[in-house]
């Protein structure tokens, strides 16, 4: 398999490998417990072992891949409870980012949010999951930056990286998730542009909850015990 880079959206080799392996794990082509041999993957993707190792380390950080010293990498089992807890934590942090962004972002940042939201809408109408996934990431990262709090932004980005495989293009191809996500973003962006912090916070929490349900349904989990108060 020869990896191809697109000039419009250049990526490192390790990022591209990471996306391919993620896709195969989420689609069940690579199953829990299956060993991920660096040399076999390097031969398959026709690259050196170095980007393969980097990609597997990225996936280990998301818990999609397990690393055991002296044994190497293997496909991990997805814990529905852990996944739900990660989405809950991320949703709460992102909700705070959204509230602060609505109060602190400058006019140009709000315009940029609107533009990215419009571009995502065009991708959703074209049913282009790859493009929608990119615009989705960009919109959220703009909100983190607009909160004007470096520590909060770092936490939000870290949680987003952990959840990245579960926000990939695979999850925008089921149950009209792209269109639903775009509608949720519309409420969120309107609230931020209107400087309505409380509405932005609620919109982000609702969006995070819907994203969590979409990911859990993908793995056949309909209900996860909640420990939340209120």
C-alpha positions in Angstrom: 0.0 0.0 0.0 1.5 3.3 -1.1 0.7 6.3 1.0 -0.4 9.4 -0.9 -0.2 13.0 0.4 -2.6 15.6 -0.9 -1.0 19.1 -1.5 -4.1 20.8 -0.2 -3.8 19.2 3.2 -0.2 18.1 3.7 0.5 15.7 6.5 3.5 13.9 7.9 3.9 10.3 7.0 3.2 9.3 10.7 -0.1 11.2 10.7 -1.2 9.5 7.5 -0.2 6.1 8.9 -2.0 6.9 12.1 -5.2 7.8 10.2 -5.1 4.5 8.2 -4.5 2.3 11.3 -7.2 4.2 13.2 -9.7 3.7 10.4 -8.9 -0.1 10.3 -9.3 -0.5 14.0 -12.6 1.4 14.1 -13.9 -0.6 11.1 -13.0 -3.9 12.8 -10.3 -4.8 10.2 -7.8 -4.9 13.1 -9.3 -6.5 16.2 -8.6 -6.1 19.9 -5.5 -8.1 20.9 -4.0 -8.2 17.4 -0.3 -7.4 17.4 0.9 -4.4 15.4 4.3 -5.3 14.1 6.4 -2.3 13.1 8.3 -4.0 10.3 5.1 -5.6 8.8 3.4 -2.2 8.8 6.5 -0.5 7.4 6.5 -3.0 4.6 2.8 -2.7 4.0 2.9 1.1 3.8 6.2 1.2 2.0 7.8 3.5 4.6 10.6 3.2 7.2 9.9 2.0 10.7 10.4 5.4 12.2 7.0 7.0 11.1 5.3 3.7 12.0 6.7 3.8 15.5 5.6 7.5 15.8 2.1 6.7 14.6 1.7 3.8 17.0 2.9 6.0 19.9 0.3 8.6 18.9 -2.4 5.9 19.0 -1.1 4.6 22.3 -1.7 8.1 23.7 -5.4 7.8 22.7 -5.7 4.3 24.3 -6.7 2.9 20.9 -3.4 0.9 20.9 -1.8 -0.7 23.9 2.0 -0.7 24.4 3.7 -3.3 26.6 7.5 -3.0 27.2 9.4 -5.9 25.5 6.2 -7.0 23.8 5.4 -4.0 21.5 2.1 -2.6 20.3 -1.3 -4.3 20.0 -4.9 -3.2 19.3 -6.6 -2.3 22.6 -10.2 -3.0 23.6 -12.4 0.0 23.7 -13.9 0.6 27.2 -17.3 2.2 26.8 -17.2 3.6 30.4 -13.7 5.1 29.9 -14.8 6.6 26.5 -17.9 8.1 28.1 -15.9 9.6 30.9 -13.4 11.1 28.5 -16.3 12.7 26.5 -17.8 14.0 29.8 -14.4 15.6 30.8 -13.8 17.0 27.4 -17.4 18.4 27.2 -17.0 20.2 30.5 -13.7 21.7 29.5 -15.0 22.7 26.1 -18.1 24.2 27.6 -15.9 26.5 29.7 -13.9 27.3 26.6 -17.0 28.2 24.7 -18.4 30.4 27.5 -15.0 32.3 27.8 -14.7 32.5 24.0 -18.1 34.2 23.7 -16.9 36.8 26.2 -13.3 37.3 25.1 -12.9 36.6 21.4 -12.3 39.5 19.1 -14.4 40.5 16.1 -11.9 38.8 13.7 -12.0 35.6 15.7 -15.8 35.5 15.6 -15.8 36.1 11.9 -13.3 33.2 11.4 -15.6 30.9 13.4 -18.5 31.8 11.2 -16.5 31.2 8.1 -15.2 27.8 9.2 -18.8 26.9 10.2 -20.0 27.8 6.7 -17.2 25.8 5.1 -18.2 22.8 7.3 -21.8 23.3 6.1 -20.7 23.0 2.5 -18.8 19.8 3.4 -21.8 18.4 5.1 -24.1 19.1 2.2 -21.5 17.4 -0.1 -21.3 14.5 2.3 -17.6 14.9 2.4 -16.7 13.3 5.8 -13.0 14.0 5.4 -13.4 17.7 4.8 -16.1 18.0 7.5 -13.8 16.3 10.0 -11.0 18.9 9.3 -13.4 21.8 9.6 -14.8 20.3 12.8 -11.4 20.2 14.4 -10.6 23.7 13.2 -13.8 25.1 14.7 -13.2 23.6 18.1 -9.5 24.7 18.2 -10.6 28.2 17.3 -12.9 28.2 20.3 -10.1 27.0 22.6 -7.9 29.9 21.4 -10.7 32.4 21.7 -11.1 31.5 25.4 -7.8 33.4 25.9 -6.5 31.0 28.6 -3.4 29.1 27.8 -3.7 26.5 30.5 -7.3 25.7 29.6 -6.4 25.5 25.9 -3.7 23.0 26.7 -6.1 20.8 28.7 -8.7 21.0 26.0 -6.2 20.1 23.3 -4.9 17.1 25.3 -8.4 15.7 25.8 -9.2 16.3 22.2 -6.1 14.3 21.2 -7.2 11.5 23.4 -10.6 11.4 21.7 -9.3 12.1 18.2 -9.9 8.5 16.9 -13.6 8.8 18.0 -14.1 12.1 16.2 -12.5 10.8 12.9 -14.3 10.7 9.6 -15.7 7.3 10.4 -18.1 8.7 13.0 -19.5 11.3 10.5 -20.7 8.6 8.1 -23.4 7.1 10.3 -26.9 8.3 11.3 -26.5 11.6 9.4 -24.0 12.7 12.1 -22.5 15.3 9.9 -25.8 17.1 9.4 -26.7 16.8 13.1 -23.2 18.0 14.2 -23.5 21.0 11.9 -26.9 22.0 13.4 -25.4 21.7 16.9 -22.4 23.9 15.8 -24.9 26.5 14.4 -26.4 27.0 17.9 -22.9 27.2 19.4 -21.5 29.7 16.9 -24.6 31.9 17.1 -24.2 32.0 20.9 -20.5 32.9 20.7 -21.1 35.6 18.1 -23.9 37.0 20.2 -21.6 37.2 23.3 -24.0 34.9 25.1 -21.8 32.9 27.5 -24.4 30.8 29.1 -26.0 29.8 25.8 -22.6 28.9 24.4 -21.8 26.7 27.4 -25.1 24.8 27.1 -24.7 24.4 23.4 -21.2 22.9 23.8 -22.3 20.6 26.5 -25.2 19.3 24.3 -22.8 18.9 21.3 -20.4 16.9 23.4 -23.2 14.7 24.8 -24.4 14.0 21.2 -20.9 13.2 20.1 -20.4 10.7 22.9 -23.7 9.0 22.2 -22.8 8.7 18.5 -19.4 7.1 19.3 -20.9 4.7 21.9 -23.7 3.6 19.5 -21.0 2.9 16.9 -19.6 0.3 19.2 -23.1 -1.1 20.0 -23.4 0.5 23.4 -26.8 2.0 24.1 -26.5 3.0 27.7 -23.6 3.6 30.1 -24.1 4.0 33.9 -23.9 7.7 34.8 -22.3 8.9 38.0 -23.3 12.6 37.4 -25.3 14.7 39.8 -27.8 17.0 38.1 
